[in-house]
Structure formats: structure tokens, C-alpha cells
Amino acid sequence: MKAGAATTGKGDVQHYHSELKRCGSEALNQRIVNNAAEGCPISCLVYSSFLPWAAAVARSLQVPPVLLWIQPAAVLDIYYFYFNGYGEIIRNSTNPSYCIELPGLSLLNGCDLPSFTLPSNAYPFLLSSSQEQLDDINPKVLVNTFDELEPEGLQTLDKLNLMGIGPLIPSAFLDEENPTDTSFEGDVG
């Protein structure tokens, strides 16, 4: 695929997403198998919402997957409710001043909702990818927040054990060596 192909149209983005899943799954599978063969088995795979297919690969090789949710806990809660009985209410809240109440969360305005949940979403396949991910999630989720910041958001979903491990910050804020560095790092070992 040529560089920049993901930005030329919806079909290209969907194709890119599909190829990333296919090639990434093969590469991850091989890495896990190779590590085990070399005597360094992977005991847990932490993955992000950008690579939801990684959980299925890990499970297929008996490696427990754990989602690292890099957005606030409340956003995870909103997606969960969207796919579990509140989708129509959320989709109909396109007016920024419209108020919506979801269990366990503070009152939300239409402008507080993730854009992927609104009718104007230009990439519906990403929303379906989010649904697949939430349907296939391990009950334990690491969340980029901390208990005192989002106590309600971390306790709203009974089916999931949300654990605040944040805030995760760009490594440049820690070492100040490269001010253009926006990558995130974490060491949970």
C-alpha cells in the first residue's frame, strides 16, 4: 500500500484497517510463538483500542489479553452504553445543548459524546470495530485515569473491572530530550 493511502477516501481507510488487522495478526502470532520457542513466553498481552484484533490472537495462543483504554473511563462507559441499550438515545442527541443521562455518569450534553456515536460519523466501520472490541473484552481493563479523577466512570460498569493506571503522559514530559516526542510509554512490569 502506498504511503498516505489511508487518507484518500473511506474505502482506502477501510482497506488499510483490514490489511493492518490481517498482517498485524500474522506478525503478532509469530512473535508470541517465537518468544515461547526461545524460552521467553509472553504471559500477558496489553493492547490498545487501535489494535482490537490483538486480543483474539493472544487468546488463540492461550495468552491472556488486557485492554489498555487510553481515553477517559467515561468514554468507555459511553461506548458500552451505546452498544447496550442506549444507542438510539445517543444517536439522537446531535443538538449540542441536548442533555442525556446514562447510568452512573454525570449529565452529558450532545457535544460531550464521542463523534463515532453520532449520525455524522464518516467511518461507521470504526464504530463496528469498537463494538466487536467491547463484545470480546476481558473483564479487566487498564484505563488512562486515576480513581480520584473519575470515581464514577471507573465504577459504572458492573461487568468490567476498570483499573485506573494513569495518567499516561508523553515520555517527552518525563525526559525533556525531544520536545516533539508525543509517544506514550508505560512500564507495568
N, C-alpha and C positions, 0 to 999 in steps of 0.2 A: 504494500500500500504506500502510495506516495505521501510525502510529508505534507501536512495540512489538509489531508483528505477529509478529516473529521469535521471540518468547518465549511464544506462546500454544499451541504444540504442534509435534510433529515435522513434520507436513505443512506448517505455515506456515514453518518453518525451511528445509525443502527448497525450497519455492516461492520464498522470499526469495533463497536461494542461486542458484536457476535464473534469477530475474529480474536479480540482480546480474550474473551472467555475460552474459546477453543484452544488457542496457543498457550495462554496462561495456565489453563488446566493441565495441559500436557507437561509443561515445564515444571509446574509445582509438583505434580505427581512424580516426575523423575527425580526432583530434588529430595523429596521425602524418602523415596525408595533408595536413592544413592546414600543418603545420610544413614539410613538403617543398615545398609550393606557395609558401610565403613565403620560401624560400631558407634555411631553418634546419632541414635534415633531421635526424632523430633517428638517431644512428649505433649506438646500443645501448640496449636496454630492460632495466633492472634491475627485477625484480618479486619479490614475496614469495609464500609458500605460501598466503596469503589470496586471491590473485588468480591462480590457476594458468592460467586461460584467457588471460591476457595474453601468454604465450609463443606461443600459436598465432596470435594477432592479429599480433604482431610478425613472426613468420616469414612469414605470408601477405603481408606488405609488404616482405620482404627486409631486415628489421631484426633483427640477432642478439639473442636474449634471453639473459639471465643471471639465474639464480635467486639471490636473497638469502635464505639459510636463517637465520632469526632464532633458532633453537633451537641447542643444542649439537650438535656434529658426531656424537656418539654416538647422538643421537635420529634423525638422518638415517640413520645406519648401521642402526639397529634397524628402521626402516620399510623400508629397502632389503631387508634380510634377510627381513622378514615377507613381502614380495611375491616373494621369490626363493628359495623352498625351505624356509623356516623358519616359515611361518605357523602350521602346526599346533602346533609346539613352543611358540611364543609364546602362542597362544590357550589352550593347556593349562596355562599357568603362572600360574593365578589365585591360588594359595596364595602369600602374601607371603614365606614362607620358602623357597619352591621356588627352586632355582638353575638358571640357564640359561647355556650357553656359546655365544656367537656368534663367528665367526671374527674375530680381531684385536681383540676387545674384552675388557675385564676381565669376570670372572664377575658376572652380574647376578642379582638376586632378582626375584621376581614383581612386587614393589612398585616396581621401577626402570623398568618398561616403560610406554610411553605408553598411556593409558587407551583410546585409539581402537583399539588392537590387541587388547583383551580382549573376551570374550563379553558383558560388561556394557555395551558401547558402545551408547549410546542413539541415536546418529546414524550408522548404517552408511554412508549416502551420503557422509559426510565422509571415511571410510576409502577408499571407491572413488575419490573425488576425489584423495586422496593417491596412490593407485596410478596414476591417469591422469597425474598430475604427474610421478611418478618414471619412468614409461614414456616420457615426452615431454621429458625433461630434457636440456639442453645439458651436455656433459661437464664444463664449468667451472661451479663453484658457489661463491659467496661465502658464508662461514659466520661467524656471530657467535661467534667464539672466537679464540684465538691459538695458535700452534704449541706453545709450552711447556705450555699448559694441557691440550690434547688431542692429543698427538702420534699416538697410536694411532687415535683417531677420525678424524683428517684423512687417514690413510694406509691405512685399512682397505679401502676400495672401489677396486679397480683400474680400474673402468670410469669413475670420476668423478675429476675434478681438484678436490678441495676446497681452497679457499684461505681461511685464517683472516684475517679483516679486523677482528676485534673487539678488545676488547669494545665493542659498541654500547651506549651508555647514554642514558637520557633527557636531553634537552637542558637540563632544569632543573638537572641536576647540574653543567652547564658554566657557565650564566649566572646561576643562582640568582634570576632575576627573578620566577618564578612557581613556588612550591613544589608546586602541584598539577599542574604540567605533567608528563605521563608519556609524551609523544611522543618518538619516536626520530628522530634526524637523522643524516645522513651526507653527506659530500661526497667523491665519488671522482673528481671532475673535475680 
